[in-house]
């Protein structure tokens, strides 16, 4: 359908405004990270720094624990994402391709962990982790984060697997392929957008998570970046230059991840949401 010129102009202007609104926090954070501390407290605020400096980044990288927290976040987020993805693949394929008694109940029950409020599960999780000696360990946070990301990952992949024609798998079975062979040679290669959508969702969720990391990682050897940002604030003062520089260190990997997987991520979300 051809749009009129006024309608096209309105859509273009609205899109530009929306992009500017979304990019403003990131731009402000980037500009603030290269400002000297006195400039951050000027009223009215200076949009551009008078004397750009990298002192905040030097402080964050060389005079703080942010590099250690960055590595902790990478290890925990990658580990939790891979574990959730592996489990979600097998669970989703079972829900999508097999009929068994109680299937609707189990599919609904998977989401229970996603529906419970954080405050309701912190104490039981802490008791469980302490009993297993997993408090202040990588494995403790990896398992806890998997609980957060696994339910929605299963639902997203189930919808995507259902959208793949079953005739392809039936033809492979006739040729003598096993179920695992079908899964790894046919279903997963055709499900790349869905897998990327789940991967990005799980990674971003665990990368930005704060509450569980605050409760289960009190030792600096396993603290993550969201917790590390709080160390720039004291009782009487906040080093906003350090906060902004550390926030840039935390945000850039996520931005690059979205840019790299943008097309596959959007395709996976739309397919999982509209088919199945």
C-alpha positions in Angstrom: 0.0 0.0 0.0 1.4 3.4 -1.0 1.6 6.0 1.7 0.9 9.7 1.1 3.8 12.1 1.4 2.5 13.7 4.7 2.1 10.2 6.3 5.7 9.3 5.2 7.0 12.6 6.7 5.1 12.0 10.0 6.5 8.5 10.3 10.0 9.6 9.5 9.9 12.4 12.1 8.4 10.2 14.7 11.1 7.6 14.1 13.9 10.1 14.3 12.4 11.5 17.6 12.2 8.0 19.0 15.8 7.2 18.0 17.0 10.4 19.6 15.1 9.7 22.9 16.5 6.2 23.0 20.1 7.3 22.3 20.1 10.3 24.6 20.9 8.3 27.9 23.8 6.6 26.1 25.1 9.9 24.6 24.9 11.6 28.0 26.7 8.8 29.7 29.5 8.8 27.0 29.9 12.6 27.3 29.9 12.6 31.1 32.5 9.9 31.2 35.1 12.3 29.6 34.2 15.3 31.8 36.1 16.5 34.8 34.2 16.1 38.1 33.5 19.9 38.5 31.8 19.9 35.1 29.4 17.2 36.1 28.0 19.5 38.9 27.5 22.6 36.8 24.0 24.2 36.7 22.8 24.4 34.0 24.6 21.4 32.7 27.2 21.6 30.0 26.3 19.3 27.2 29.8 19.1 25.8 32.9 18.9 28.0 35.1 22.0 28.0 38.3 20.0 28.4 37.8 16.3 27.5 39.8 13.9 29.7 40.3 10.2 30.0 41.1 10.4 33.7 37.9 8.7 34.6 38.7 5.7 32.4 42.3 5.5 33.8 40.8 5.5 37.3 38.3 2.8 36.4 40.7 0.5 34.5 43.9 0.9 36.6 42.8 2.1 40.1 39.6 0.1 40.8 38.3 -3.5 40.8 36.3 -3.0 37.6 38.6 -5.1 35.4 38.2 -8.0 37.8 34.4 -7.5 38.0 34.3 -7.4 34.2 35.9 -10.8 34.0 33.6 -12.1 36.6 30.6 -10.9 34.7 31.9 -12.5 31.5 32.5 -15.9 33.1 29.2 -15.9 34.9 27.1 -14.6 32.0 28.7 -16.8 29.4 28.4 -19.9 31.6 24.8 -19.3 32.6 23.8 -18.5 29.0 25.4 -21.6 27.5 23.9 -23.8 30.3 20.4 -22.3 29.8 20.7 -22.6 26.0 21.7 -26.3 26.1 18.9 -27.2 28.5 16.4 -25.1 26.6 17.2 -26.8 23.3 16.4 -30.3 24.6 13.4 -29.2 26.7 11.9 -27.1 23.8 12.4 -29.9 21.2 10.6 -32.3 23.5 7.7 -29.9 23.9 7.6 -29.1 20.2 7.8 -32.6 18.8 6.5 -35.1 21.3 3.0 -35.7 22.8 2.9 -37.0 26.3 0.5 -37.0 29.3 0.5 -33.7 31.2 2.3 -31.8 28.4 0.2 -28.6 28.8 0.7 -28.6 32.5 4.4 -29.0 32.3 4.7 -26.3 29.7 2.8 -23.9 32.0 4.7 -25.1 35.0 8.0 -24.1 33.3 7.0 -20.4 33.7 6.5 -20.6 37.5 10.1 -19.6 38.1 9.6 -16.6 35.9 6.4 -15.5 37.7 7.7 -15.6 41.2 8.8 -12.2 42.6 12.5 -11.9 43.4 11.9 -11.2 47.1 10.0 -14.5 47.4 12.9 -16.7 46.2 16.0 -14.9 47.6 15.9 -16.6 51.0 15.2 -20.1 49.8 17.9 -19.8 47.1 20.4 -18.4 49.7 19.7 -21.4 52.0 20.1 -23.8 49.2 23.4 -22.3 48.0 24.8 -22.1 51.5 23.9 -25.8 52.0 25.7 -26.7 48.8 28.6 -24.4 49.6 28.0 -22.3 46.5 27.7 -18.9 48.0 30.4 -16.6 46.7 31.2 -18.9 43.8 30.9 -18.7 40.1 28.7 -21.9 39.9 26.3 -20.5 42.5 25.5 -17.4 40.4 25.5 -19.4 37.1 22.9 -21.8 38.5 20.8 -18.9 39.9 20.9 -17.0 36.7 19.9 -20.1 34.8 16.7 -20.2 36.9 15.9 -16.7 35.7 16.6 -17.2 32.0 15.6 -20.8 31.4 11.7 -20.6 31.5 11.4 -17.9 28.8 14.2 -19.5 26.8 12.2 -22.7 26.7 9.0 -21.0 25.6 10.8 -19.0 22.9 12.5 -22.0 21.4 9.4 -24.2 21.6 7.6 -21.7 19.4 10.4 -21.6 17.0 10.8 -25.4 16.7 7.1 -25.7 16.1 7.4 -23.3 13.1 9.9 -25.7 11.4 8.0 -28.1 9.0 7.9 -31.5 10.6 8.0 -33.1 7.1 11.7 -32.3 7.0 12.3 -34.4 10.1 10.0 -37.2 8.8 12.0 -37.4 5.6 15.2 -37.7 7.6 13.7 -40.5 9.8 12.8 -42.4 6.6 16.5 -42.1 5.6 17.5 -43.6 8.9 18.5 -40.5 10.9 18.2 -40.7 14.7 16.3 -38.1 16.8 19.6 -36.5 18.0 20.9 -36.5 14.4 17.8 -34.7 13.3 18.1 -32.2 16.1 21.7 -31.3 15.4 21.8 -31.6 11.6 18.4 -30.3 10.6 16.4 -28.5 13.4 19.2 -26.5 15.0 20.7 -25.1 11.7 17.3 -24.0 10.7 16.7 -22.4 14.1 19.7 -20.1 14.1 17.6 -16.9 14.5 15.7 -18.4 17.4 18.9 -19.6 19.1 20.5 -16.2 18.7 17.4 -14.5 20.2 17.6 -16.8 23.2 21.3 -16.3 23.5 21.1 -12.5 23.5 18.1 -12.5 25.9 19.9 -14.8 28.4 23.2 -13.0 28.2 21.8 -9.5 28.6 19.6 -10.6 31.5 22.5 -12.1 33.4 24.9 -9.3 32.5 22.6 -6.6 34.0 21.2 -8.6 37.0 21.8 -6.8 40.3 19.7 -8.3 43.2 20.9 -11.9 43.1 24.5 -10.8 42.6 24.2 -8.4 45.6 23.0 -11.2 47.9 25.0 -14.2 46.7 28.3 -12.6 45.7 29.6 -10.6 48.7 33.3 -11.4 48.0 35.2 -9.2 45.5 36.5 -12.3 43.8 33.1 -13.1 42.4 31.3 -9.7 42.3 29.9 -8.6 39.0 29.9 -5.2 37.2 26.5 -4.0 38.5 27.7 -4.4 42.0 31.0 -2.8 41.2 29.3 0.4 40.1 28.1 0.9 43.6 31.7 1.1 44.9 32.0 4.5 43.4 29.4 5.8 45.8 30.2 6.6 49.5 28.1 7.8 52.3 28.8 11.4 51.5 29.9 11.6 47.9 29.5 9.9 44.5 32.2 9.9 41.9 29.9 10.4 38.9 32.8 10.5 36.5 33.9 7.0 37.6 30.3 5.8 37.5 29.9 7.0 34.0 33.2 5.5 32.8 32.4 2.2 34.5 28.9 2.3 33.0 30.4 2.7 29.5 32.7 -0.3 30.1 29.6 -2.3 31.1 27.4 -1.0 28.3 29.6 -1.3 25.2 29.8 -5.1 25.1 26.0 -5.3 25.2 25.7 -2.7 22.5 28.2 -4.5 20.3 26.3 -7.8 20.9 23.1 -6.3 19.7 24.7 -4.7 16.7 26.4 -7.9 15.7 23.3 -10.1 16.0 20.7 -7.5 15.2 19.1 -9.1 12.2 19.1 -12.6 13.6 17.8 -11.4 17.0 14.8 -9.5 15.5 14.0 -12.4 13.2 14.1 -14.9 16.1 11.8 -12.8 18.3 9.2 -12.2 15.6 9.2 -15.9 14.5 8.9 -17.1 18.0 6.1 -14.6 18.8 3.9 -15.2 15.7 4.3 -18.9 14.8 3.6 -22.1 16.7 
